[in-house]
Amino acid sequence: MVVGCGIDTEEKYRFTKHIKSFKKSDFLKLVFSQKELDNFYKYGLSLCVPIAFCFKEAVFKALGDSWTTSPMTWKDISITFNSEPLNKEYHISLHNQAKETYELLGSPKILSDYSCYEDHVTFEIILHN
């Protein structure tokens, strides 16, 4: 049974100014942990950042929440890549409030996938018991 579903699409260009000022970007520091940022730097900021942001938005939605109204923080949801992002090998982690919300849903299986296009990325999350 599906207990949560989230999808998000982001235009890549929205992240350009943050990537250009990578070490000084307050936005990146707010949304991503240092571990995530180090991982993205290793595999390419221009693709990792939009994919990861899209992922976090999709997870908020799948958990039935919004970053604007939730006690969850951006850093409660994390993704790291095991290789180049186009290989789609990644690790998902939930912490603190995101983990608690996930457990209240019965710790469902997380089905996830993303697609990369010339100008945008899309991430889908399905929580399934």
Secondary structure, DSSP 4 states (H G I P E B T S, - for coil): -EEEEEEEEEEGGGGHHHHHTGGG-HHHHHHS-HHHHHHHHHH-HHHHHHHHHHHHHHHHHHTT--TTT-S--GGGEEEEESS-GGG--EEEEE-HHHHHHHHHTT--EEEEEEEE-SSEEEEEEEEE-
